[in-house]
Amino acid sequence: MEKYHTAAVDLLKQLISIPSFSREEQGTAQLIQGFFQGKGIPASRLENNVWARNKHADATLPTLLLNSHHDTVRPDKQYTVDPFNPVVQDGKLYGLGSNDAGGSLAALLAAFLYFYDRKDLKYNLVFAASAEEEISGAGGIQALLPALGTIDCAIVGEPTQMEMAVAEKGLLVLDCTVSGKAGHAAREEGENAIYKAMRDIEWFRTYQFPEQSPLLGPVKMSVTMINAGIQHNMVPALCNFTVDIRVNECYTHEAILEKVRAHVSCEVTPRSMRLRSTAIPEDHPLVQAGKAKRLKSYGSATLSDKALMPFPALKIGPGDSARSHTADEFIYIDEITEGIDKYIALIGRLV
């Protein structure tokens, strides 16, 4: 098992050293494809997505997708270490993308290697390193899935402390526009769009959708951006603001949008309707395999590529989501090695 541990950590160090911001993952895509080729494993590439299949794939068997992403956000300005220098200190591997989601990607890849040559598998295995996850881009897993053929279920590698995220909130982003009438600020004229917007913003702040999920809790709405006015002495005629809505499985995006439009006066435009809430059934073989290994399950408030998968998917991986997108990001070496062992045990019960 040690050789898989070593290979995963070494690969992660190389991934950290290559900048791979969303839509700029060419370097890490080349590295991952070269890693497979160095081991004599055929690997394919579509844009910056890279994938490979187990050696003895059988068209009559169902297929399990092992997926994680190799793109990262840009480093926080408060970094005190070089985000692209993979330094190990006190058992921690520092570097941008180490925790989100390089540790999961490297551990899943190691598990794929462990099963690659097996002839007695009950599932085909496809490993896919996808791009653009951090921006939910159309050039990531969404572009890749048609090339992979039929997928029956998936493990999505994200930092969950190796607990099973069996449900995940969806995301609905609304751009809202309030119209007023321009006027001179010194006189009682015009109609202030900011004041009109405040009434709608207060509704978003205080309204509570009645249906709550046992796993995901309530729908959460947050006004996160606002823009209005062109100069200090002019009553603003327009006010634009953005609302981030995290949707539980009790509501469709359409139902949320209908409720919003019934209660606010602003013009409401959704950016996308595709990032839906997802859940994998408790009796699915993947979940049952995890329970057999005494892995805990929970509902996740954060979004992943799981939202774009039209088949059952379990989100699980080494690392801690609380470290994602933070300065001086790190993952414990022990988390990676334990993650590999647990991935192998989980997949082993299924295949």
C-alpha positions in Angstrom: 0.0 0.0 0.0 2.9 2.3 0.7 3.7 2.7 -3.0 0.2 4.1 -3.6 0.6 6.5 -0.7 4.0 7.7 -2.0 2.8 8.1 -5.6 -0.2 10.2 -4.5 1.8 12.6 -2.3 4.4 13.0 -5.0 1.8 13.7 -7.6 0.1 16.2 -5.4 3.3 18.1 -4.8 3.7 18.4 -8.6 0.1 19.6 -9.0 0.6 22.3 -6.4 3.7 23.6 -8.2 1.8 24.3 -11.4 -0.8 27.1 -11.4 -4.1 25.8 -12.5 -6.7 28.5 -12.1 -10.1 27.7 -13.6 -9.9 27.7 -17.4 -6.1 27.8 -17.1 -5.5 24.2 -16.2 -3.4 23.2 -19.3 -0.3 22.5 -17.2 -1.9 20.2 -14.7 -3.9 18.5 -17.4 -0.6 17.7 -19.2 0.9 16.5 -15.9 -2.0 14.1 -15.1 -2.0 12.7 -18.7 1.7 12.2 -18.5 1.4 10.5 -15.2 -0.9 7.9 -16.7 1.3 7.5 -19.8 4.3 7.0 -17.5 2.6 4.0 -16.0 1.5 2.6 -19.4 -2.1 3.5 -18.9 -3.9 5.0 -21.9 -5.4 8.4 -21.0 -7.6 10.7 -23.0 -8.0 14.5 -22.8 -10.9 16.8 -23.7 -10.0 20.4 -23.3 -8.4 20.4 -19.8 -10.3 17.2 -18.6 -8.3 14.0 -18.4 -9.7 10.5 -18.0 -8.7 6.8 -18.1 -10.5 3.4 -17.8 -9.6 0.2 -16.0 -7.6 -2.2 -18.0 -10.2 -4.9 -18.3 -13.3 -2.8 -18.9 -16.4 -4.9 -19.9 -19.3 -3.3 -21.8 -21.7 -5.6 -20.0 -20.9 -4.2 -16.6 -22.1 -1.0 -14.9 -19.6 1.9 -14.6 -18.4 3.7 -11.5 -16.9 7.2 -12.1 -14.1 8.4 -9.8 -14.0 12.1 -10.2 -12.3 15.1 -8.7 -11.1 18.5 -10.1 -7.6 19.9 -10.6 -8.5 23.6 -11.0 -8.1 26.0 -8.1 -9.3 29.5 -7.1 -6.7 32.3 -7.1 -4.6 32.5 -3.9 -5.8 34.7 -1.1 -3.7 37.9 -0.6 -3.0 36.9 3.0 -0.8 33.9 2.1 2.4 33.9 4.1 4.0 31.1 2.1 4.4 30.6 -1.6 1.1 29.0 -2.7 3.0 27.1 -5.5 5.8 25.7 -3.3 4.7 22.3 -1.9 6.3 22.4 1.5 5.8 19.8 4.2 6.0 21.0 7.8 4.7 19.3 10.9 2.9 16.7 8.9 1.1 19.3 6.7 1.5 19.7 3.0 1.1 23.4 2.2 0.1 24.8 -1.2 -2.8 26.1 -3.3 -5.3 23.3 -4.1 -3.7 20.9 -1.6 -7.0 20.5 0.3 -9.4 21.6 -2.4 -9.3 19.3 -4.1 -5.8 18.0 -4.8 -5.7 15.6 -1.9 -9.0 14.0 -3.0 -7.8 13.8 -6.7 -4.5 12.2 -5.8 -6.1 9.8 -3.4 -8.8 8.7 -5.9 -6.2 8.3 -8.6 -4.2 6.0 -6.2 -7.3 4.0 -5.6 -7.9 3.7 -9.3 -4.3 2.4 -9.8 -4.9 -0.2 -7.1 -7.8 -1.7 -9.0 -6.6 -0.9 -12.5 -5.3 -4.4 -13.4 -8.0 -6.4 -11.7 -10.0 -8.9 -13.9 -12.7 -9.7 -11.4 -14.4 -6.3 -10.9 -18.2 -6.0 -10.8 -18.0 -2.4 -12.1 -15.9 -0.7 -14.7 -13.9 2.1 -13.3 -13.4 5.5 -15.0 -11.1 8.0 -13.3 -11.7 11.6 -14.4 -9.7 14.7 -13.4 -12.0 17.6 -14.4 -11.5 21.3 -15.0 -13.5 24.5 -14.2 -15.2 23.1 -11.0 -14.5 26.2 -9.0 -16.5 28.3 -11.5 -19.1 25.6 -12.4 -17.8 26.1 -16.0 -19.4 24.5 -19.0 -15.9 23.2 -20.1 -15.5 21.0 -17.1 -17.4 17.8 -16.1 -20.5 19.0 -18.1 -18.4 18.9 -21.3 -16.7 15.6 -20.3 -19.7 13.4 -19.4 -20.9 12.8 -23.0 -17.5 11.5 -23.9 -17.5 9.0 -21.0 -20.5 7.1 -22.1 -23.0 5.6 -19.6 -22.2 6.2 -16.0 -24.2 4.4 -13.3 -22.8 6.1 -10.2 -19.9 8.2 -9.0 -17.6 9.1 -6.2 -16.8 12.8 -6.2 -13.6 13.7 -4.4 -14.0 16.8 -2.2 -12.7 17.6 1.3 -15.3 16.0 3.6 -12.9 14.5 6.3 -13.8 11.2 4.6 -17.4 11.5 5.7 -20.2 10.8 3.2 -22.0 13.8 1.8 -25.1 12.1 0.8 -27.0 15.3 -0.1 -25.9 18.7 -1.3 -27.6 22.1 -1.6 -28.2 23.5 -5.1 -27.3 27.1 -6.1 -29.5 29.7 -7.6 -28.0 33.2 -8.3 -30.3 36.0 -9.0 -29.4 39.4 -10.6 -32.0 42.0 -9.4 -32.6 45.4 -11.0 -34.7 48.2 -9.3 -35.7 51.2 -11.4 -36.3 54.7 -10.0 -36.1 58.2 -11.5 -33.0 60.4 -11.5 -33.1 63.8 -9.8 -31.0 66.4 -8.0 -30.1 65.2 -4.5 -30.5 68.8 -3.1 -34.2 68.9 -4.0 -37.3 66.8 -3.4 -37.3 65.2 -6.8 -36.6 61.9 -8.4 -37.3 58.4 -7.1 -34.4 56.8 -5.2 -33.8 53.3 -6.6 -31.6 52.5 -3.5 -34.5 53.1 -1.2 -36.8 51.0 -3.3 -34.2 48.2 -3.4 -34.0 48.3 0.4 -37.5 47.0 0.7 -36.7 44.0 -1.5 -33.4 43.4 0.2 -35.1 43.3 3.5 -37.5 40.6 2.2 -34.6 38.5 1.0 -33.0 38.9 4.5 -36.0 37.9 6.5 -38.1 35.5 4.5 -37.9 31.9 5.4 -39.1 29.1 3.1 -41.2 26.8 5.2 -39.9 23.4 4.0 -36.8 22.3 5.8 -34.6 19.3 5.0 -33.5 16.8 7.6 -30.1 16.7 5.9 -29.7 20.2 4.4 -31.7 22.4 6.6 -33.6 25.5 5.3 -33.2 27.4 2.0 -30.6 30.2 2.6 -30.8 33.5 0.8 -28.0 36.1 1.0 -27.7 39.5 -0.8 -24.0 39.5 -1.6 -23.4 42.4 -4.1 -25.0 45.8 -4.7 -24.3 48.6 -7.1 -26.0 52.0 -7.6 -25.4 55.6 -8.3 -23.0 57.5 -10.5 -22.3 60.6 -8.4 -23.0 62.0 -4.9 -25.4 64.7 -5.9 -27.7 62.7 -8.1 -30.6 60.5 -7.0 -29.9 57.1 -8.5 -32.3 55.8 -11.2 -31.0 52.3 -11.0 -29.9 49.9 -8.3 -28.6 46.4 -9.1 -28.0 43.7 -6.5 -27.2 40.0 -6.5 -28.7 37.3 -4.4 -27.1 33.9 -3.6 -29.7 31.2 -2.8 -28.7 27.8 -1.5 -31.6 25.5 -2.3 -32.5 22.3 -0.4 -34.1 19.3 -2.1 -37.6 20.4 -0.9 -37.8 23.0 -3.7 -37.1 23.2 -7.4 -35.3 26.3 -8.8 -38.5 27.1 -10.6 -40.5 27.1 -7.3 -38.0 29.3 -5.6 -38.0 31.8 -8.5 -41.8 31.9 -8.6 -42.0 32.7 -4.9 -39.3 35.4 -5.2 -41.1 37.2 -8.1 -44.4 37.1 -6.2 -42.9 39.0 -3.2 -40.4 41.5 -4.7 -40.9 44.5 -7.0 -37.5 44.4 -8.7 -36.8 42.7 -12.0 -35.3 39.3 -11.3 -33.0 37.4 -13.7 -31.5 34.0 -12.8 -28.0 33.4 -14.0 -28.4 29.7 -14.3 -31.0 27.0 -13.5 -28.7 24.0 -13.8 -27.0 23.7 -10.3 -29.6 21.7 -8.6 -29.8 20.1 -5.2 -28.8 16.5 -5.3 -29.1 13.4 -3.0 -28.1 9.8 -3.2 -30.6 7.3 -1.8 -29.7 5.8 1.6 -30.0 2.3 0.2 -27.7 2.9 -2.8 -24.8 0.3 -2.8 -22.2 3.1 -2.5 -23.8 4.5 0.7 -24.3 1.0 2.1 -20.7 0.2 1.4 -19.7 3.3 3.4 -22.0 2.4 6.2 -20.5 -1.0 6.4 -17.1 0.7 6.9 -18.8 2.9 9.6 -18.4 6.1 7.6 -20.6 9.0 8.9 -23.1 10.7 6.5 -24.3 14.2 6.4 -25.8 16.9 4.1 -23.4 19.4 2.5 -24.1 23.1 2.2 -21.3 23.6 -0.4 -21.6 22.9 -4.1 -19.5 20.5 -6.2 -19.6 18.9 -9.7 -22.1 16.5 -8.1 -24.7 19.0 -9.0 -24.1 18.4 -12.7 -24.3 14.6 -12.6 -27.6 13.0 -13.8 -26.8 9.8 -11.8 -26.3 8.9 -8.1 -23.1 10.4 -6.7 -21.4 10.3 -3.3 -19.2 13.2 -2.3 -16.4 12.1 -0.1 -12.7 12.9 0.3 -9.7 13.7 2.6 -9.2 17.2 3.9 -11.5 19.7 5.5 -13.9 22.0 3.6 -13.2 24.7 6.2 -9.6 25.0 4.8 -10.8 25.5 1.2 -10.1 28.9 -0.4 -8.2 30.1 2.7 -4.7 31.6 3.0 -1.9 29.0 3.6 -4.1 26.1 2.5 -2.9 22.7 3.6 -3.7 19.1 4.0 -2.2 16.6 6.4 -0.1 13.8 4.8 -1.9 11.4 7.1 -5.3 12.6 5.7 -4.1 11.7 2.2 -2.9 8.2 3.1 -5.9 7.4 5.2 -8.1 8.7 2.4 -6.5 6.3 0.0 -7.1 3.3 2.3 -10.7 4.3 2.9 -11.3 4.8 -0.8 -9.9 1.4 -1.6 -12.0 -0.2 1.2 -15.2 1.6 0.0 -14.7 0.8 -3.7 -13.6 -2.8 -2.8 -16.9 -3.5 -1.2 -18.7 -2.3 -4.3 -16.6 -3.9 -7.0 
